[in-house]
Amino acid sequence: MPSAQDPFYVVKEEIQESIDKLQSTFHQWETSHDDGERVNLSKELVAGCESISWQVDELDKAISVAARDPSWYGIDEVELGSRRRWTSNARTQVGTVKKAVEAGKGSNIGASVNGMHRELMRMPNSHQVDIPNQHAAQDNDDFIASESDRQLLLIKQQDEELDQLSVSVQRIGGVGLTIHEELLAQEKIVDELGNEMDSTTNRLDFVQKKVAMVMKKASAKGQMMMILALVVLFIFLFILVFFT
């Protein structure tokens, strides 16, 4: 189904605005009693009719292209018929304005104006045969509008869900980055501790070798004196720590 963003409806709205402006200018032309003003308004009306006719012709060409493969453009025969009726009606309105302005130079102004009013206001005497088609087109437009609203609502809901998912992914990514940085810091600490252990082990081995060499060189008496000195030193440190 065509959406509200269908290029046809965008162009249709622009043309309809031009037709509304054309009708307003025609009303001024109709009620004006100044010959100079009527001449200027007549030129403006003719130029406006030509511009709108060109736009309607281009829109008709686009409809003809879409009619070759309606499914490709997401429309059906009913929609195509509605679009053709609208362009035909727009062309009729513009043509009637142009004829009325041109006929205004003659003596039958009143009849032309009345005919113009019947055409622009879509009076029943000129459009009774199109009433069923208008109802069908209105029903179709209402269905299209409701379907468009539903699609827009679904798109809005999907956008909100995607936003929530994006926030969750960003949060998880932040947690993962924090864990990675923490692991790197712990790995660095473990490496430093390993280096310190290796250094301490090397120093301890060196001290043990030195002690072994001293013990080997010292006599038995010297060893006893050293042990005694160490015991005395231990007792002194014990008293110093716990009794002072």
N, C-alpha and C positions, 0 to 999 in steps of 0.2 A: 504494500500500500504506500502511496506517496506520502511524504511527511510535510510538515509545515515549512521545512527548509528546501522543498522542491523548487528548482529555478523557475518553473512555470508560475508558481504562486507568488514568487518574488516579483517577477516581471508583471504579472497580472495586477498586483497591488499598485505598482508604479503607474501602469496604464489607467487603472481605475481612478487614481488620484488626478491624473491628467484629464480624464473625462469629467470628473466632478468640477474641476477648475473650468473646463470648457462650458459646462452647464451654467456655472455662475457668471461667466463672461457673457454667455448668450442671454441670460436674464437681464444683464445690464444693457445689452444691445437692444433687447426687446422693449425695455421701459424708457430708453433714452429718447429725448425729443430734440437733441442737439445734433444737427447734421454732421458737424465736424467730428463729434465724439462717435457717432455711429460709423463714420468712415474708418476711424482708427480701430474701433472695436471689430469692424468687419474684417479688416486686414489681420488682426490678431486671431480672430476665430478661424479664418481660412488657413493661416499658418499652423494653428493648433490642430486643425483637422488633418492636415497633411502629415504632421509629425506623428499623431496618434495612429493614422492609417498605416504609416510605414512600420511602426512598432507592432501593430496587430498583424501585418503581413509577415514580419519576421517571426512572430510567435506562432503563426500558422505553419511556417516552414519547420519550426522545431517540433510541432505536433505531428507533422507528416513524417518526420524522421523517426519519432518515437513509435508511430503506428506501424512501422516495418517490423519491429520486434518489441511489442509492449512489455513482455515478461522481463526483458533485459533492463528496462527502466522501472520495473516494479509497479506497473499500472495495468489496467484491464480495459476492455472495450467500453464498459460503462463510463470509466473515467475519461477515455478519449472522446466519447460522445459529449460528455459534459464540457470538456475543454473546447470542443469545436462549436458548441452552442454559445458558449460565452464569447468567443472571438467573433462569431457571426453577429451576435447581438451588439457587441461593441462597435463593429464595423457599421451596422445599421444606424446606431445612434449618431456616430460621427458623420455618416453620409447625410442623415436627415438635417443635422445642424448646418452642414455645408450648403445643402440645397435651400434651406430656409434663408440663410444669409444671402445667397445669390438671388433668390426670389424676392428679397426685400427691396431690390431696386425697382421692382415692378409694382403693380397695383394690388396684387393679391396677397398682401402681407398677412392679413388676419388669418386666412386659410392656412398659410404656411406655418404661422406660429402655432395655431391650434394643432396642426398635424405634428409639429415638433413636440408640443406638450404631451400628446398621446404616446409618442415614441419614447421620450425620455422618462416619463413617469410610469411607463409600462401599464397603461390603462387596459382594462379587460377587453375592450372592443378590438384591440390590435394583437392581443397575446392570449386569447382564450384557448387556442389550440395547443399552446405550449405549457399550460398549467400542469398536466401530468408529468411532463418532462422536468419541469421546475421542481416539483415535489420529489421526483426521483433523484435529481441532482442534489437537492438539499439534504435528503436522507444520506446520500453517498458522502457529501461533505461532512455531515455530522459524524458518520462512522469513521471517516478519515481523521477528523479532529480528535475523536476519542482514542483511536488507535495511536495517533501521534503522541497524545498525552501519556498513554500507557508506556510507549517506548521511551519517552523522555524520563519517566519515573524509574523505569528499569535501569536506564543508563546512569541516572543519579545514584541509585542504590549500589550499582556496580562500582561507581567511582568512589563512594564512601568506603566500600569493602576493600578496594584496592589501596586507599589511603591508610586504613587500619593495618592492612597487611604490610605496607611499606614501613609504617612505624615499628611494627613488631620485628621485621627483618633488620632494621637499623639498630633496635635495642639488642637483638641477639648478636649482631656484628660487634657492637660495643663491648658486650660481655666477653665474646671470644677474644677480642683484642686485649682486654684487660688480663684474661687468663694467660694469653701468650706472653705478655710483658712480665707477669708474675713468674712464669716458668723460666724465662730468661734470667730474671734476677736470682731465683733460687739456684739455677745452674751455675751462675757466676759465684754465688756463695759457696756451693759445694766444691767448685774448682779451687777457690782460695783456701778452703779448709784442707783439701787434699795436699795443696802445696805446703801449707804450714805443717801438716803431719809428716810429710816427707822431710822437711827441713829439721823438724824436732827429732825425728828418727836418726837422721845423719849425725846431729850434735850428740845425741845419747850414745850412739855407737862410738863416736870419737872419745867421749868421756870414759866409757867403759874400757876402751883400749888403753887410755892414759892411766886409769886406776889399776888395770891389770899389770901394766909396765912398772908402776910404782911398787905394787905389792910384790912383784917378782924381784925387783932390785933390793928391796928392804929385807933385813934379816928377821928372824922369828921374834927377837926382842923388840925390834923396831915395829913389827906388826902389832905386838901386844901393846906397846906404848901408844900407837896410833889408835887402836881400838879403845883403850882406856881414855884417851883424850876426846875421842868422839862421844863416849858415854858421858863423860863429865860435861861436855858441851851440850849434850842433849838434856841432861838434868838441869843445867843452868837455864837453858831456854824454856824448859817446862815450868820451872819456878817463876821465871820472868813473865811468862804469859799468863799463868793461872793465879799467881799470888801477889801481883802488883797492880 
